[in-house]
Amino acid sequence: MIKNGFYSYGSKALDGVDGGDSGVMVLRDGGILGGTSFFYFIGTYSCSGGRWKGEITHQEHKPAPQTHYPMAGRIVTAGFAGTYTDEGAEFEATALVGKRSLRYHAGLWLLLMRD
């Protein structure tokens, strides 16, 4: 089971797209809450045997520059799948942004564990 806790989060857009962000994320019993300097996100996940998958919805809490944030001005839901260890996790996510499909790679590093 992926550890409940407070994680540092970083993402990078793939396929030559400019974008990515860093922030924090809380994972707790299948729920995700988190945010960056421009976005907050909520979601759900399931995990087993070192693999996890789920869905995250992003929305701005502060206007983001569209030149670096393709999701600026939109509510976007992304599906993800990846792996986890006791120290953190990673995943690749795919989001439909308007008519464009964007892929991201993200890493999470456990900062504080919570039972």
ROFI-460484 format. One record per residue: x, y, z of N, C-alpha, C, O in turn. Coordinates in nm, 2 decimals. Last residue first. Layout:
BEGIN
NODE      nc1      nc2      nc3     cac1     cac2     cac3      cc1      cc2      cc3      oc1      oc2      oc3
NODE        X        Y        Z        X        Y        Z        X        Y        Z        X        Y        Z
...
***
This chain:
BEGIN
NODE      nc1      nc2      nc3     cac1     cac2     cac3      cc1      cc2      cc3      oc1      oc2      oc3
NODE    -0.03     0.79     0.98    -0.11     0.67     0.99    -0.25     0.69     0.98    -0.33     0.60     0.98
NODE     0.19     0.97     0.76     0.07     0.98     0.86     0.00     0.84     0.86    -0.02     0.79     0.75
NODE     0.51     1.11     0.70     0.42     1.00     0.69     0.31     1.01     0.80     0.33     1.06     0.91
NODE     0.64     1.36     0.50     0.59     1.33     0.63     0.49     1.22     0.62     0.39     1.23     0.55
NODE     0.75     1.34     0.24     0.81     1.43     0.34     0.77     1.40     0.48     0.85     1.41     0.57
NODE     0.81     1.15    -0.04     0.75     1.15     0.09     0.82     1.24     0.19     0.94     1.22     0.21
NODE     0.78     1.27    -0.35     0.88     1.24    -0.25     0.81     1.25    -0.12     0.77     1.36    -0.08
NODE     0.68     1.20    -0.68     0.64     1.24    -0.55     0.74     1.19    -0.45     0.79     1.08    -0.46
NODE     0.68     1.31    -1.02     0.74     1.24    -0.91     0.69     1.29    -0.78     0.67     1.41    -0.77
NODE     0.54     1.27    -1.35     0.54     1.33    -1.22     0.61     1.24    -1.12     0.61     1.12    -1.13
NODE     0.49     1.36    -1.68     0.56     1.26    -1.59     0.57     1.34    -1.46     0.61     1.45    -1.46
NODE     0.22     1.40    -1.91     0.31     1.45    -1.81     0.37     1.33    -1.73     0.32     1.22    -1.72
NODE     0.07     1.47    -2.22     0.12     1.37    -2.13     0.22     1.44    -2.04     0.29     1.53    -2.08
NODE    -0.23     1.59    -2.37    -0.10     1.62    -2.32    -0.06     1.51    -2.22    -0.14     1.46    -2.14
NODE    -0.43     1.63    -2.65    -0.39     1.54    -2.55    -0.25     1.57    -2.50    -0.16     1.57    -2.59
NODE    -0.66     1.89    -2.74    -0.52     1.84    -2.74    -0.50     1.74    -2.63    -0.54     1.77    -2.51
NODE    -0.89     2.02    -2.74    -0.88     1.91    -2.83    -0.74     1.85    -2.84    -0.72     1.77    -2.93
NODE    -0.87     2.09    -2.40    -0.94     2.13    -2.52    -0.94     2.01    -2.62    -1.00     1.91    -2.58
NODE    -0.68     1.85    -2.30    -0.69     1.99    -2.28    -0.75     2.05    -2.40    -0.67     2.07    -2.50
NODE    -0.68     1.55    -2.15    -0.73     1.61    -2.27    -0.76     1.76    -2.24    -0.84     1.79    -2.15
NODE    -0.39     1.40    -2.01    -0.50     1.49    -2.00    -0.55     1.54    -2.13    -0.47     1.57    -2.22
NODE    -0.22     1.14    -1.86    -0.26     1.19    -1.99    -0.39     1.28    -1.96    -0.48     1.23    -1.90
NODE     0.08     1.07    -1.67    -0.06     1.11    -1.67    -0.09     1.16    -1.81    -0.01     1.22    -1.88
NODE     0.29     0.86    -1.49     0.26     0.93    -1.62     0.11     0.95    -1.63     0.03     0.86    -1.60
NODE     0.45     0.87    -1.17     0.34     0.83    -1.26     0.35     0.91    -1.39     0.41     1.01    -1.40
NODE     0.59     0.77    -0.86     0.60     0.84    -0.99     0.48     0.79    -1.07     0.43     0.68    -1.05
NODE     0.68     0.80    -0.51     0.60     0.74    -0.62     0.63     0.82    -0.75     0.69     0.93    -0.74
NODE     0.85     0.72    -0.20     0.78     0.81    -0.29     0.71     0.73    -0.40     0.68     0.61    -0.40
NODE     0.95     0.54    -0.02     1.01     0.67    -0.02     0.93     0.77    -0.11     0.94     0.89    -0.09
NODE     0.84     0.29    -0.07     0.83     0.35     0.07     0.87     0.49     0.07     0.83     0.57     0.16
NODE     0.71     0.33    -0.40     0.80     0.26    -0.30     0.77     0.33    -0.17     0.68     0.41    -0.15
NODE     0.52     0.29    -0.70     0.55     0.35    -0.57     0.64     0.27    -0.49     0.65     0.15    -0.51
NODE     0.43     0.38    -1.05     0.48     0.29    -0.94     0.50     0.37    -0.81     0.51     0.49    -0.81
NODE     0.13     0.45    -1.25     0.28     0.45    -1.22     0.31     0.35    -1.11     0.24     0.25    -1.09
NODE    -0.11     0.65    -1.42    -0.06     0.52    -1.37     0.09     0.52    -1.35     0.16     0.59    -1.42
NODE    -0.39     0.87    -1.46    -0.25     0.84    -1.44    -0.23     0.69    -1.39    -0.32     0.63    -1.34
NODE    -0.60     1.11    -1.62    -0.58     0.97    -1.57    -0.43     0.95    -1.55    -0.35     1.00    -1.63
NODE    -0.71     1.44    -1.55    -0.61     1.35    -1.61    -0.61     1.21    -1.54    -0.63     1.20    -1.42
NODE    -0.91     1.71    -1.62    -0.90     1.59    -1.55    -0.80     1.50    -1.62    -0.81     1.49    -1.75
NODE    -0.93     2.06    -1.58    -0.88     1.95    -1.66    -0.87     1.82    -1.57    -0.81     1.83    -1.46
NODE    -1.06     2.37    -1.64    -1.07     2.26    -1.54    -1.03     2.13    -1.62    -1.10     2.10    -1.72
NODE    -0.86     2.65    -1.75    -0.95     2.53    -1.77    -0.95     2.44    -1.65    -0.87     2.45    -1.56
NODE    -0.67     2.84    -1.73    -0.80     2.88    -1.76    -0.90     2.77    -1.78    -1.01     2.79    -1.83
NODE    -0.39     2.63    -1.82    -0.44     2.76    -1.77    -0.58     2.79    -1.82    -0.61     2.78    -1.94
NODE    -0.28     2.41    -1.92    -0.41     2.39    -1.85    -0.46     2.52    -1.80    -0.57     2.52    -1.74
NODE    -0.03     2.49    -2.02    -0.13     2.46    -2.12    -0.27     2.45    -2.05    -0.37     2.46    -2.12
NODE     0.18     2.71    -1.90     0.08     2.62    -1.84    -0.03     2.60    -1.94    -0.13     2.67    -1.94
NODE     0.34     2.89    -2.03     0.40     2.78    -1.96     0.31     2.67    -1.90     0.35     2.57    -1.86
NODE     0.16     3.06    -2.15     0.28     3.02    -2.22     0.35     2.91    -2.16     0.41     2.83    -2.23
NODE    -0.04     3.13    -1.97    -0.07     3.02    -2.07     0.05     2.98    -2.14     0.05     2.87    -2.20
NODE     0.01     3.18    -1.63     0.05     3.22    -1.77     0.03     3.11    -1.86     0.08     3.00    -1.84
NODE    -0.28     3.16    -1.42    -0.15     3.11    -1.46    -0.12     3.15    -1.60    -0.21     3.17    -1.69
NODE    -0.47     3.30    -1.16    -0.44     3.30    -1.30    -0.30     3.26    -1.33    -0.20     3.32    -1.28
NODE    -0.53     3.07    -0.90    -0.47     3.20    -0.93    -0.44     3.20    -1.08    -0.39     3.10    -1.13
NODE    -0.63     2.83    -0.90    -0.68     2.92    -0.78    -0.62     3.06    -0.80    -0.66     3.15    -0.73
NODE    -0.74     2.62    -1.16    -0.66     2.73    -1.11    -0.72     2.79    -0.99    -0.84     2.79    -0.97
NODE    -0.75     2.26    -1.12    -0.82     2.39    -1.15    -0.74     2.50    -1.09    -0.67     2.49    -0.99
NODE    -0.75     1.92    -1.21    -0.68     2.04    -1.18    -0.77     2.16    -1.21    -0.85     2.16    -1.30
NODE    -0.81     1.59    -1.09    -0.87     1.71    -1.16    -0.80     1.83    -1.11    -0.78     1.86    -0.99
NODE    -0.69     1.27    -1.15    -0.67     1.40    -1.08    -0.74     1.50    -1.16    -0.73     1.51    -1.28
NODE    -0.70     0.92    -1.09    -0.75     1.03    -1.17    -0.73     1.16    -1.08    -0.76     1.16    -0.96
NODE    -0.50     0.62    -1.10    -0.61     0.71    -1.05    -0.64     0.82    -1.15    -0.61     0.81    -1.27
NODE    -0.27     0.37    -0.97    -0.34     0.44    -1.08    -0.45     0.53    -1.02    -0.50     0.50    -0.91
NODE     0.03     0.19    -0.89    -0.09     0.27    -0.85    -0.15     0.34    -0.98    -0.07     0.36    -1.08
NODE     0.23    -0.08    -0.77     0.17     0.00    -0.88     0.05     0.07    -0.83    -0.02     0.03    -0.74
NODE     0.31    -0.23    -0.55     0.40    -0.14    -0.61     0.36    -0.06    -0.73     0.43     0.02    -0.79
NODE     0.08    -0.38    -0.48     0.20    -0.45    -0.53     0.29    -0.35    -0.60     0.36    -0.39    -0.70
NODE    -0.16    -0.13    -0.54    -0.14    -0.27    -0.50    -0.01    -0.32    -0.56     0.02    -0.29    -0.68
NODE    -0.41     0.13    -0.53    -0.27     0.08    -0.54    -0.27    -0.06    -0.49    -0.35    -0.11    -0.41
NODE    -0.60     0.41    -0.65    -0.60     0.27    -0.60    -0.45     0.22    -0.62    -0.38     0.27    -0.71
NODE    -0.72     0.74    -0.60    -0.62     0.64    -0.65    -0.65     0.51    -0.59    -0.72     0.50    -0.49
NODE    -0.85     1.07    -0.69    -0.86     0.94    -0.62    -0.75     0.85    -0.68    -0.71     0.87    -0.79
NODE    -0.83     1.43    -0.63    -0.84     1.30    -0.70    -0.85     1.18    -0.62    -0.87     1.19    -0.50
NODE    -0.76     1.77    -0.69    -0.82     1.67    -0.61    -0.83     1.54    -0.69    -0.83     1.55    -0.82
NODE    -0.55     2.06    -0.69    -0.60     1.94    -0.75    -0.66     1.85    -0.64    -0.61     1.84    -0.53
NODE    -0.49     2.40    -0.79    -0.51     2.30    -0.68    -0.56     2.18    -0.75    -0.62     2.19    -0.86
NODE    -0.23     2.62    -0.93    -0.34     2.52    -0.94    -0.36     2.45    -0.81    -0.27     2.43    -0.73
NODE    -0.02     2.79    -0.88    -0.13     2.84    -0.96    -0.25     2.75    -0.96    -0.37     2.79    -0.99
NODE     0.17     2.67    -0.72     0.15     2.81    -0.70     0.03     2.87    -0.78    -0.02     2.97    -0.75
NODE    -0.02     2.37    -0.63     0.10     2.44    -0.68     0.08     2.59    -0.66    -0.02     2.63    -0.60
NODE    -0.16     2.10    -0.44    -0.16     2.23    -0.51    -0.02     2.27    -0.55     0.08     2.22    -0.50
NODE    -0.40     1.85    -0.32    -0.27     1.91    -0.34    -0.28     2.04    -0.41    -0.39     2.09    -0.45
NODE    -0.52     1.53    -0.24    -0.54     1.67    -0.23    -0.40     1.74    -0.25    -0.30     1.69    -0.20
NODE    -0.66     1.21    -0.30    -0.55     1.31    -0.33    -0.60     1.45    -0.31    -0.71     1.49    -0.36
NODE    -0.75     0.90    -0.14    -0.78     1.03    -0.18    -0.65     1.12    -0.20    -0.55     1.10    -0.14
NODE    -0.67     0.65    -0.04    -0.73     0.66    -0.18    -0.77     0.79    -0.22    -0.83     0.81    -0.33
NODE    -0.56     0.72     0.21    -0.67     0.62     0.20    -0.74     0.64     0.06    -0.87     0.63     0.06
NODE    -0.41     1.01     0.11    -0.47     0.95     0.23    -0.58     0.85     0.19    -0.69     0.90     0.14
NODE    -0.16     1.23     0.02    -0.23     1.10    -0.02    -0.28     1.04     0.11    -0.21     1.03     0.21
NODE    -0.11     1.55    -0.07    -0.14     1.47     0.04    -0.21     1.35    -0.02    -0.31     1.36    -0.09
NODE     0.14     1.75    -0.22     0.03     1.66    -0.24     0.01     1.58    -0.11     0.11     1.53    -0.05
NODE     0.29     2.05    -0.36     0.27     1.95    -0.25     0.14     1.87    -0.28     0.05     1.91    -0.35
NODE     0.49     2.13    -0.64     0.40     2.17    -0.53     0.40     2.06    -0.42     0.50     2.00    -0.40
NODE     0.57     2.23    -0.97     0.60     2.16    -0.85     0.51     2.22    -0.74     0.46     2.33    -0.75
NODE     0.53     2.16    -1.33     0.51     2.24    -1.21     0.56     2.17    -1.09     0.60     2.05    -1.10
NODE     0.50     2.20    -1.69     0.53     2.13    -1.57     0.52     2.22    -1.45     0.50     2.34    -1.46
NODE     0.60     2.29    -2.02     0.51     2.28    -1.91     0.56     2.19    -1.80     0.65     2.11    -1.82
NODE     0.61     2.25    -2.36     0.66     2.33    -2.25     0.56     2.32    -2.14     0.44     2.35    -2.16
NODE     0.64     1.94    -2.53     0.55     2.05    -2.48     0.62     2.12    -2.36     0.67     2.05    -2.27
NODE     0.78     1.71    -2.60     0.82     1.84    -2.65     0.73     1.96    -2.61     0.75     2.07    -2.66
NODE     0.67     1.49    -2.47     0.64     1.51    -2.61     0.68     1.65    -2.66     0.61     1.70    -2.75
NODE     0.56     1.61    -2.14     0.63     1.52    -2.23     0.61     1.56    -2.37     0.53     1.66    -2.40
NODE     0.60     1.82    -1.85     0.53     1.79    -1.97     0.62     1.70    -2.06     0.74     1.72    -2.07
NODE     0.66     1.73    -1.52     0.72     1.78    -1.65     0.64     1.73    -1.76     0.60     1.61    -1.77
NODE     0.63     1.79    -1.17     0.59     1.73    -1.29     0.66     1.80    -1.41     0.70     1.91    -1.40
NODE     0.66     1.71    -0.82     0.71     1.78    -0.94     0.67     1.71    -1.06     0.67     1.59    -1.07
NODE     0.59     1.73    -0.48     0.54     1.69    -0.61     0.61     1.77    -0.72     0.63     1.89    -0.70
NODE     0.62     1.60    -0.15     0.66     1.70    -0.25     0.63     1.65    -0.39     0.65     1.53    -0.41
NODE     0.35     1.48     0.06     0.46     1.46    -0.04     0.49     1.59    -0.11     0.41     1.68    -0.13
NODE     0.23     1.33     0.34     0.25     1.46     0.28     0.37     1.45     0.19     0.48     1.41     0.23
NODE     0.04     1.02     0.35     0.14     1.12     0.40     0.14     1.25     0.31     0.05     1.27     0.22
NODE     0.02     0.67     0.34    -0.05     0.80     0.36     0.05     0.90     0.41     0.14     0.87     0.49
NODE     0.21     0.48     0.11     0.20     0.54     0.24     0.11     0.67     0.24     0.13     0.75     0.15
NODE     0.05     0.22    -0.08     0.13     0.35    -0.08     0.10     0.42     0.05    -0.01     0.41     0.11
NODE     0.08    -0.12     0.00     0.00     0.00     0.00     0.09     0.12     0.00     0.19     0.13     0.07
***
